[in-house]
């Protein structure tokens, strides 16, 4: 029995000898006064709420008062008194050491780690946290992560919908390279900058072609040549380049890729979902970096984006790759349960702790 209940019972029991030693007239007068006070309180209070110690005390006194007098003595119904008494008896014969039926609950250390990841990474949703846990060696269902975050009062991020052109993109993913522009504004001069990024559908690897304030057609062609040189070993595996109908993509730009037998695919007009994977990568860049960092100039933008893309390609897990990063060529690890009490989780900050990477300490 909890200490608070025992204390309350002892305090009430001390008053019993004093009541026994009083004269009969004094006791009768006190009982009448208490009954009147009880009747007045019943008229003013719709419902009386009792604590555990109060319930035990009333349940014990009910055995000393005749049952036909319960309605006049106690502020609860006889059925309530009987229910309290049954709970006391049931608690006495309850064996808490017996495990409840059903699947075992999630370990408290894992719950604490989930809440830690959510606290240190405000933009991570439940699926992003689930992917990070899988990298650390503890596979857990996304729904379990969602329930833990919801119970802690943390709003889990909604599940985002997949891209259109699903059948085509799925069948040709390993041969598609997508391109898109994203814009960002300098914090001091409010000067608008433009970054040209490419993404490989098969590996989800992102490439930063360049950042400029004046994205002319000539500059775009030069960035395409630089990318083709950097991807010289991988160009043979690419079969399509997916881009929109921006005027900065000229015939010379397409010729750079067509020279390596890469076919150019144009998005339908005003249909960003046709290039959904690239658009989603651009959205990730905005949510995790650009919306949270003040950019000063072109050099600073290149530095920030380069450092984040290294994290994106080398560490960030991806659902389409079974929670492996783009640069990983290893097969998915088997589902193993890791004892987090025996392994320390080390945090490695990226971009000044704007983003965190987690590894098991050696």
C-alpha positions in Angstrom: 0.0 0.0 0.0 1.5 3.5 -0.8 2.9 5.5 2.0 0.4 8.4 1.4 -2.6 6.1 2.0 -1.0 4.6 5.1 -0.3 8.1 6.5 -3.9 9.2 5.9 -5.3 6.0 7.6 -3.1 6.5 10.7 -4.1 10.1 10.9 -7.8 9.1 10.8 -7.4 6.3 13.3 -5.8 8.6 15.9 -9.2 10.5 16.1 -11.1 7.3 17.0 -10.0 7.1 20.7 -10.8 10.8 21.2 -14.3 10.2 19.8 -14.8 7.1 22.1 -13.9 9.1 25.3 -16.4 11.8 24.7 -19.8 11.8 26.4 -22.8 10.5 24.7 -24.5 13.9 24.5 -21.4 15.5 23.0 -21.1 12.7 20.4 -24.7 12.9 19.4 -24.5 16.7 19.0 -21.3 16.4 16.9 -23.0 13.7 14.7 -26.0 15.9 14.2 -23.7 18.8 13.3 -21.7 16.7 10.8 -24.9 15.3 9.2 -26.2 18.8 8.7 -22.9 20.0 7.2 -22.9 16.9 5.0 -26.4 17.7 3.7 -25.5 21.3 3.0 -22.4 20.3 1.1 -24.4 17.8 -1.0 -26.7 20.6 -2.1 -23.7 22.7 -3.2 -21.4 20.1 -4.9 -22.6 18.1 -7.8 -20.0 15.4 -7.4 -17.5 14.7 -4.7 -14.1 13.3 -5.7 -12.3 11.1 -3.2 -8.6 10.1 -3.2 -7.4 6.5 -2.6 -7.0 7.1 1.2 -10.5 8.5 1.4 -11.9 5.5 -0.3 -10.2 3.1 2.0 -11.3 5.0 5.0 -15.0 5.0 3.9 -14.8 1.4 2.9 -13.5 0.4 6.4 -16.1 2.6 8.2 -18.9 1.1 6.1 -18.4 -2.2 7.9 -19.2 -0.5 11.2 -22.4 1.3 10.1 -25.6 -0.6 9.3 -26.2 -0.8 5.6 -29.6 0.8 5.8 -27.9 3.9 7.2 -25.2 4.2 4.4 -27.3 6.6 2.3 -27.7 9.1 5.3 -24.1 8.7 6.5 -21.9 8.6 3.4 -22.0 11.0 0.4 -21.8 8.1 -2.1 -24.2 5.4 -3.0 -24.0 1.9 -1.4 -23.0 0.5 -4.7 -20.0 2.8 -4.8 -18.9 1.7 -1.3 -19.2 -1.9 -2.3 -17.1 -1.3 -5.5 -14.4 0.4 -3.4 -14.3 -2.6 -1.1 -14.0 -5.0 -4.0 -11.1 -3.0 -5.4 -9.3 -3.2 -2.0 -9.8 -7.0 -1.9 -8.7 -7.3 -5.6 -5.6 -5.3 -5.0 -4.6 -7.5 -2.1 -4.8 -10.6 -4.3 -3.2 -9.1 -7.4 0.2 -10.5 -8.4 2.0 -7.7 -10.4 5.0 -9.9 -11.1 3.0 -11.8 -13.7 3.6 -10.4 -17.2 0.6 -9.0 -19.0 -0.5 -10.9 -22.1 0.4 -9.6 -25.6 3.6 -8.4 -27.2 6.2 -6.9 -24.9 6.3 -3.2 -24.7 9.1 -1.1 -26.2 12.1 -0.8 -23.9 12.3 2.5 -22.0 15.8 3.2 -23.3 14.5 3.0 -26.8 11.6 5.4 -26.0 14.1 7.8 -24.5 16.2 7.6 -27.6 13.2 8.3 -29.8 12.3 11.3 -27.8 15.9 12.5 -27.8 16.0 12.3 -31.6 12.8 14.2 -31.9 14.0 16.9 -29.4 17.4 17.4 -31.1 15.9 17.3 -34.7 12.8 19.4 -34.8 12.1 18.7 -38.5 12.3 14.9 -38.3 9.0 13.0 -38.5 8.3 9.5 -37.2 9.5 7.8 -40.4 12.8 9.7 -40.4 13.4 8.7 -36.8 12.5 5.1 -37.6 15.1 5.1 -40.4 17.8 6.5 -38.0 16.9 3.8 -35.5 17.3 1.1 -38.2 20.8 2.5 -39.0 21.7 2.2 -35.3 20.7 -1.5 -35.2 17.2 -1.4 -33.7 14.5 -2.0 -36.3 11.2 -0.7 -35.0 7.8 -0.2 -36.7 7.0 3.4 -37.8 3.6 3.0 -36.1 5.4 2.4 -32.8 7.5 5.5 -33.2 4.3 7.4 -34.1 2.6 6.2 -30.9 5.5 7.1 -28.7 5.8 10.6 -30.1 2.0 11.0 -29.9 1.9 9.9 -26.3 4.7 12.4 -25.5 2.8 15.3 -27.0 5.1 15.6 -30.0 3.3 16.0 -33.4 4.6 13.3 -35.8 5.2 14.5 -39.3 2.6 13.4 -41.8 3.4 10.7 -44.3 4.2 12.3 -47.7 2.6 11.0 -50.8 4.8 9.3 -53.5 5.5 10.6 -57.0 3.4 10.3 -60.1 4.6 8.4 -63.2 5.1 5.6 -60.7 5.4 2.7 -63.0 7.8 4.4 -65.4 10.0 5.9 -62.7 10.1 2.5 -60.8 11.1 0.6 -63.9 13.7 3.0 -65.1 14.9 4.5 -61.8 18.5 3.3 -62.1 18.9 5.0 -65.4 17.3 8.4 -64.7 19.0 11.6 -63.8 16.8 14.6 -62.9 17.7 18.3 -62.9 16.1 21.3 -61.2 16.8 24.8 -60.0 16.2 26.1 -56.5 16.4 29.7 -55.3 17.7 31.1 -52.0 18.0 34.7 -50.7 20.9 36.3 -49.0 20.2 37.4 -45.5 21.9 40.9 -45.7 21.6 42.1 -49.3 18.4 40.1 -50.0 20.1 39.1 -53.3 18.5 36.1 -54.9 20.8 33.1 -55.7 20.1 30.1 -57.8 21.5 26.6 -57.3 21.4 23.9 -60.0 21.1 20.4 -58.5 20.9 16.9 -60.1 19.7 13.7 -58.5 20.1 10.1 -59.5 16.8 8.2 -59.2 18.4 4.8 -58.6 20.7 5.8 -55.7 19.0 9.1 -54.6 22.5 10.6 -54.8 22.4 14.4 -55.1 24.9 16.5 -57.0 25.4 20.3 -56.6 26.3 21.7 -60.0 26.8 25.3 -58.9 25.4 28.4 -57.3 25.1 31.8 -59.1 23.1 35.0 -59.0 22.7 35.1 -62.8 21.8 31.6 -64.2 22.3 32.2 -67.9 22.1 29.6 -70.5 25.9 29.6 -71.0 26.4 29.1 -67.3 23.9 26.2 -67.2 25.7 24.5 -70.1 29.1 24.8 -68.4 27.6 23.2 -65.2 26.3 20.3 -67.3 29.8 19.8 -68.7 31.3 19.8 -65.3 28.8 17.3 -64.1 29.3 15.0 -67.1 33.0 15.0 -66.4 32.5 14.2 -62.7 30.1 11.4 -63.6 32.3 10.0 -66.4 32.2 6.5 -64.9 28.5 6.5 -64.2 27.3 8.1 -67.5 27.1 4.7 -69.2 24.5 3.6 -66.6 22.2 6.6 -67.3 19.6 6.5 -70.0 17.4 9.5 -69.3 17.6 13.1 -68.2 14.4 14.4 -66.7 14.0 18.2 -66.7 11.4 20.9 -67.0 10.9 23.4 -69.9 12.9 26.3 -68.4 14.5 28.5 -71.1 17.9 28.1 -69.4 18.0 24.5 -70.7 19.1 25.0 -74.3 19.9 22.7 -77.1 23.6 23.0 -76.1 22.6 21.8 -72.6 20.8 18.7 -74.0 23.8 18.0 -76.4 26.1 17.5 -73.4 24.1 14.5 -72.3 23.0 13.3 -75.7 26.7 12.8 -76.5 26.7 10.0 -73.9 23.5 8.5 -75.3 21.3 10.0 -72.6 17.7 10.7 -73.8 16.1 14.0 -72.7 12.6 13.7 -71.1 10.6 16.9 -70.7 8.1 17.4 -67.9 4.5 18.3 -68.9 3.9 22.1 -68.6 3.1 23.2 -65.0 3.5 19.6 -63.7 6.1 19.6 -60.9 5.0 16.2 -59.8 6.3 14.7 -63.0 9.8 15.4 -61.5 8.7 14.4 -58.0 11.9 12.8 -56.8 14.0 15.9 -57.6 11.3 18.2 -56.2 11.3 16.2 -53.0 15.0 16.4 -52.7 14.8 20.2 -53.2 12.1 20.3 -50.5 14.4 18.4 -48.2 17.2 20.9 -48.8 14.8 23.7 -48.0 13.3 22.2 -44.8 16.5 20.9 -43.3 19.0 23.6 -44.3 17.9 26.7 -46.3 15.0 27.5 -44.1 17.2 27.3 -41.0 20.4 29.0 -42.1 21.1 32.7 -43.0 23.0 32.7 -46.4 25.5 35.6 -46.8 26.8 35.2 -50.3 27.5 32.7 -53.1 30.6 31.2 -51.4 28.7 30.7 -48.2 25.8 29.0 -50.1 28.2 26.6 -51.8 29.8 25.7 -48.5 26.6 25.1 -46.7 25.0 23.1 -49.6 28.2 21.1 -50.1 28.4 20.1 -46.5 24.8 19.1 -46.3 24.9 17.1 -49.5 27.9 15.2 -48.1 25.6 14.3 -45.1 22.7 13.6 -47.4 24.7 11.2 -49.6 26.9 9.6 -46.9 24.6 9.2 -43.9 21.0 10.1 -44.3 18.8 6.9 -44.6 16.3 6.6 -47.5 13.2 4.5 -47.4 13.5 3.5 -51.1 17.0 2.1 -50.3 15.9 0.1 -47.2 17.2 2.9 -44.9 20.7 3.0 -46.5 22.3 6.3 -47.6 22.9 6.9 -51.3 26.7 6.3 -51.2 26.3 2.9 -49.4 26.8 -0.2 -51.5 26.4 -2.6 -48.6 23.4 -4.9 -48.6 20.8 -4.1 -45.9 21.7 -5.4 -42.5 19.6 -8.3 -41.0 17.0 -7.3 -38.4 18.9 -7.5 -35.1 17.9 -6.1 -31.7 20.6 -4.0 -30.1 20.8 -3.6 -26.3 21.0 0.2 -26.1 22.2 -0.1 -22.4 25.4 -1.8 -23.6 26.0 0.5 -26.5 26.5 4.3 -26.3 25.0 6.4 -29.0 27.4 9.1 -30.1 26.2 12.3 -31.8 28.2 14.0 -34.6 26.9 17.5 -35.3 26.7 18.7 -38.9 26.6 22.4 -40.0 27.1 23.6 -36.4 24.7 21.1 -34.8 21.9 22.2 -37.2 21.7 18.5 -38.2 23.0 15.5 -36.2 24.4 12.1 -37.2 24.2 9.2 -34.8 26.7 6.3 -34.5 27.3 3.6 -32.1 30.4 4.3 -30.0 33.2 1.8 -30.4 
